[in-house]
Amino acid sequence: MMIHSVKEEYLTTEIVASSPPKLLCKLHTRFALDCRLAEGVLR
């Protein structure tokens, strides 16, 4: 179930804004949490 949430979350992030970190998220769906943290830092 957790995996599903992460997948959805990573998809949302991709739509939110297209940035290098986002691309990493796309490639590393497992590290969606890391991407989320990076997004917060960028914002």
Biopython code that builds the backbone (N, CA, C, O; Angstrom):
import numpy as np
from Bio.PDB.StructureBuilder import StructureBuilder

atoms = [
    (1, "MET", "N", (0.843, -1.213, 0.000)),
    (1, "MET", "CA", (0.000, 0.000, 0.000)),
    (1, "MET", "C", (0.879, 1.265, 0.000)),
    (1, "MET", "O", (0.579, 2.249, -0.676)),
    (2, "MET", "N", (1.947, 1.208, 0.760)),
    (2, "MET", "CA", (2.834, 2.374, 0.826)),
    (2, "MET", "C", (3.367, 2.718, -0.566)),
    (2, "MET", "O", (3.436, 3.886, -0.951)),
    (3, "ILE", "N", (3.735, 1.689, -1.300)),
    (3, "ILE", "CA", (4.288, 1.894, -2.640)),
    (3, "ILE", "C", (3.290, 2.678, -3.501)),
    (3, "ILE", "O", (3.676, 3.593, -4.229)),
    (4, "HIS", "N", (2.021, 2.317, -3.413)),
    (4, "HIS", "CA", (1.008, 3.018, -4.212)),
    (4, "HIS", "C", (1.014, 4.506, -3.883)),
    (4, "HIS", "O", (0.993, 5.350, -4.779)),
    (5, "SER", "N", (1.041, 4.817, -2.600)),
    (5, "SER", "CA", (1.032, 6.222, -2.175)),
    (5, "SER", "C", (2.238, 6.946, -2.769)),
    (5, "SER", "O", (2.113, 8.031, -3.337)),
    (6, "VAL", "N", (3.387, 6.336, -2.627)),
    (6, "VAL", "CA", (4.611, 6.953, -3.145)),
    (6, "VAL", "C", (4.489, 7.211, -4.641)),
    (6, "VAL", "O", (4.845, 8.284, -5.129)),
    (7, "LYS", "N", (3.987, 6.223, -5.357)),
    (7, "LYS", "CA", (3.846, 6.367, -6.812)),
    (7, "LYS", "C", (2.960, 7.579, -7.126)),
    (7, "LYS", "O", (3.333, 8.440, -7.922)),
    (8, "GLU", "N", (1.807, 7.632, -6.503)),
    (8, "GLU", "CA", (0.893, 8.746, -6.752)),
    (8, "GLU", "C", (1.579, 10.063, -6.415)),
    (8, "GLU", "O", (1.484, 11.038, -7.160)),
    (9, "GLU", "N", (2.261, 10.073, -5.296)),
    (9, "GLU", "CA", (2.920, 11.295, -4.842)),
    (9, "GLU", "C", (3.982, 11.743, -5.854)),
    (9, "GLU", "O", (4.059, 12.924, -6.189)),
    (10, "TYR", "N", (4.774, 10.828, -6.325)),
    (10, "TYR", "CA", (5.831, 11.170, -7.285)),
    (10, "TYR", "C", (5.214, 11.696, -8.576)),
    (10, "TYR", "O", (5.762, 12.600, -9.206)),
    (11, "LEU", "N", (4.086, 11.136, -8.965)),
    (11, "LEU", "CA", (3.407, 11.609, -10.174)),
    (11, "LEU", "C", (2.950, 13.045, -9.983)),
    (11, "LEU", "O", (3.129, 13.888, -10.862)),
    (12, "THR", "N", (2.358, 13.315, -8.826)),
    (12, "THR", "CA", (1.888, 14.673, -8.537)),
    (12, "THR", "C", (3.050, 15.653, -8.590)),
    (12, "THR", "O", (2.940, 16.731, -9.174)),
    (13, "THR", "N", (4.161, 15.272, -7.978)),
    (13, "THR", "CA", (5.331, 16.152, -7.961)),
    (13, "THR", "C", (5.766, 16.487, -9.379)),
    (13, "THR", "O", (6.102, 17.632, -9.681)),
    (14, "GLU", "N", (5.758, 15.500, -10.229)),
    (14, "GLU", "CA", (6.195, 15.714, -11.614)),
    (14, "GLU", "C", (5.322, 16.775, -12.273)),
    (14, "GLU", "O", (5.825, 17.640, -12.990)),
    (15, "ILE", "N", (4.025, 16.710, -12.031)),
    (15, "ILE", "CA", (3.097, 17.672, -12.631)),
    (15, "ILE", "C", (3.279, 19.055, -12.001)),
    (15, "ILE", "O", (3.190, 20.076, -12.683)),
    (16, "VAL", "N", (3.531, 19.071, -10.707)),
    (16, "VAL", "CA", (3.681, 20.351, -9.994)),
    (16, "VAL", "C", (4.719, 21.227, -10.680)),
    (16, "VAL", "O", (4.443, 22.386, -10.991)),
    (17, "ALA", "N", (5.908, 20.685, -10.919)),
    (17, "ALA", "CA", (6.961, 21.481, -11.559)),
    (17, "ALA", "C", (8.014, 20.562, -12.157)),
    (17, "ALA", "O", (8.365, 19.541, -11.565)),
    (18, "SER", "N", (8.516, 20.926, -13.330)),
    (18, "SER", "CA", (9.529, 20.077, -13.973)),
    (18, "SER", "C", (10.926, 20.628, -13.679)),
    (18, "SER", "O", (11.337, 21.635, -14.256)),
    (19, "SER", "N", (11.641, 19.971, -12.793)),
    (19, "SER", "CA", (12.995, 20.403, -12.435)),
    (19, "SER", "C", (13.912, 19.191, -12.393)),
    (19, "SER", "O", (13.431, 18.058, -12.374)),
    (20, "PRO", "N", (15.203, 19.402, -12.378)),
    (20, "PRO", "CA", (16.158, 18.276, -12.315)),
    (20, "PRO", "C", (15.806, 17.302, -11.198)),
    (20, "PRO", "O", (15.778, 16.094, -11.434)),
    (21, "PRO", "N", (15.536, 17.793, -9.982)),
    (21, "PRO", "CA", (15.180, 16.889, -8.876)),
    (21, "PRO", "C", (13.958, 16.047, -9.237)),
    (21, "PRO", "O", (13.873, 14.873, -8.878)),
    (22, "LYS", "N", (13.013, 16.659, -9.952)),
    (22, "LYS", "CA", (11.807, 15.932, -10.333)),
    (22, "LYS", "C", (12.180, 14.769, -11.242)),
    (22, "LYS", "O", (11.646, 13.668, -11.104)),
    (23, "LEU", "N", (13.097, 15.015, -12.170)),
    (23, "LEU", "CA", (13.504, 13.945, -13.086)),
    (23, "LEU", "C", (14.077, 12.786, -12.284)),
    (23, "LEU", "O", (13.805, 11.621, -12.573)),
    (24, "LEU", "N", (14.873, 13.118, -11.273)),
    (24, "LEU", "CA", (15.445, 12.066, -10.418)),
    (24, "LEU", "C", (14.315, 11.288, -9.778)),
    (24, "LEU", "O", (14.365, 10.061, -9.691)),
    (25, "CYS", "N", (13.299, 12.000, -9.331)),
    (25, "CYS", "CA", (12.154, 11.334, -8.695)),
    (25, "CYS", "C", (11.546, 10.355, -9.689)),
    (25, "CYS", "O", (11.226, 9.218, -9.343)),
    (26, "LYS", "N", (11.394, 10.803, -10.910)),
    (26, "LYS", "CA", (10.800, 9.949, -11.932)),
    (26, "LYS", "C", (11.615, 8.667, -12.076)),
    (26, "LYS", "O", (11.063, 7.568, -12.119)),
    (27, "LEU", "N", (12.933, 8.824, -12.149)),
    (27, "LEU", "CA", (13.793, 7.651, -12.328)),
    (27, "LEU", "C", (13.810, 6.801, -11.069)),
    (27, "LEU", "O", (13.824, 5.572, -11.138)),
    (28, "HIS", "N", (13.810, 7.465, -9.919)),
    (28, "HIS", "CA", (13.858, 6.739, -8.642)),
    (28, "HIS", "C", (12.538, 6.909, -7.898)),
    (28, "HIS", "O", (12.446, 7.685, -6.946)),
    (29, "THR", "N", (11.539, 6.191, -8.331)),
    (29, "THR", "CA", (10.235, 6.293, -7.671)),
    (29, "THR", "C", (10.358, 5.907, -6.205)),
    (29, "THR", "O", (9.633, 6.421, -5.354)),
    (30, "ARG", "N", (11.278, 5.000, -5.921)),
    (30, "ARG", "CA", (11.435, 4.545, -4.528)),
    (30, "ARG", "C", (11.879, 5.692, -3.633)),
    (30, "ARG", "O", (11.532, 5.730, -2.453)),
    (31, "PHE", "N", (12.648, 6.632, -4.189)),
    (31, "PHE", "CA", (13.140, 7.738, -3.366)),
    (31, "PHE", "C", (12.217, 8.955, -3.461)),
    (31, "PHE", "O", (12.677, 10.095, -3.405)),
    (32, "ALA", "N", (10.940, 8.711, -3.602)),
    (32, "ALA", "CA", (9.973, 9.809, -3.706)),
    (32, "ALA", "C", (10.074, 10.690, -2.468)),
    (32, "ALA", "O", (9.933, 11.910, -2.560)),
    (33, "LEU", "N", (10.315, 10.087, -1.325)),
    (33, "LEU", "CA", (10.417, 10.860, -0.080)),
    (33, "LEU", "C", (11.565, 11.854, -0.186)),
    (33, "LEU", "O", (11.418, 13.019, 0.183)),
    (34, "ASP", "N", (12.704, 11.399, -0.689)),
    (34, "ASP", "CA", (13.859, 12.288, -0.838)),
    (34, "ASP", "C", (13.498, 13.453, -1.744)),
    (34, "ASP", "O", (13.836, 14.600, -1.453)),
    (35, "CYS", "N", (12.819, 13.165, -2.830)),
    (35, "CYS", "CA", (12.421, 14.208, -3.773)),
    (35, "CYS", "C", (11.524, 15.209, -3.062)),
    (35, "CYS", "O", (11.649, 16.419, -3.251)),
    (36, "ARG", "N", (10.624, 14.691, -2.248)),
    (36, "ARG", "CA", (9.696, 15.572, -1.539)),
    (36, "ARG", "C", (10.486, 16.530, -0.656)),
    (36, "ARG", "O", (10.190, 17.724, -0.612)),
    (37, "LEU", "N", (11.475, 16.019, 0.035)),
    (37, "LEU", "CA", (12.300, 16.867, 0.904)),
    (37, "LEU", "C", (13.006, 17.918, 0.051)),
    (37, "LEU", "O", (13.061, 19.090, 0.422)),
    (38, "ALA", "N", (13.537, 17.499, -1.077)),
    (38, "ALA", "CA", (14.239, 18.429, -1.964)),
    (38, "ALA", "C", (13.273, 19.521, -2.420)),
    (38, "ALA", "O", (13.640, 20.694, -2.489)),
    (39, "GLU", "N", (12.047, 19.130, -2.728)),
    (39, "GLU", "CA", (11.059, 20.115, -3.183)),
    (39, "GLU", "C", (10.866, 21.170, -2.101)),
    (39, "GLU", "O", (10.849, 22.366, -2.390)),
    (40, "GLY", "N", (10.720, 20.727, -0.859)),
    (40, "GLY", "CA", (10.532, 21.669, 0.250)),
    (40, "GLY", "C", (11.708, 22.629, 0.339)),
    (40, "GLY", "O", (11.519, 23.825, 0.562)),
    (41, "VAL", "N", (12.916, 22.116, 0.166)),
    (41, "VAL", "CA", (14.105, 22.967, 0.246)),
    (41, "VAL", "C", (14.081, 24.002, -0.873)),
    (41, "VAL", "O", (14.358, 25.179, -0.642)),
    (42, "LEU", "N", (13.748, 23.561, -2.089)),
    (42, "LEU", "CA", (13.717, 24.477, -3.227)),
    (42, "LEU", "C", (12.653, 25.547, -3.011)),
    (42, "LEU", "O", (12.847, 26.713, -3.353)),
    (43, "ARG", "N", (11.534, 25.134, -2.443)),
    (43, "ARG", "CA", (10.449, 26.084, -2.199)),
    (43, "ARG", "C", (10.819, 26.918, -0.999)),
    (43, "ARG", "O", (10.055, 27.796, -0.597)),
]
sb = StructureBuilder()
sb.init_structure("model")
sb.init_model(0)
sb.init_chain("A")
sb.init_seg("    ")
for serial, (resi, resn, name, xyz) in enumerate(atoms, 1):
    if name == "N":
        sb.init_residue(resn, " ", resi, " ")
    sb.init_atom(name, np.array(xyz, "f"), 0.0, 1.0, " ", f" {name:<3s}", serial, name[0])
structure = sb.get_structure()
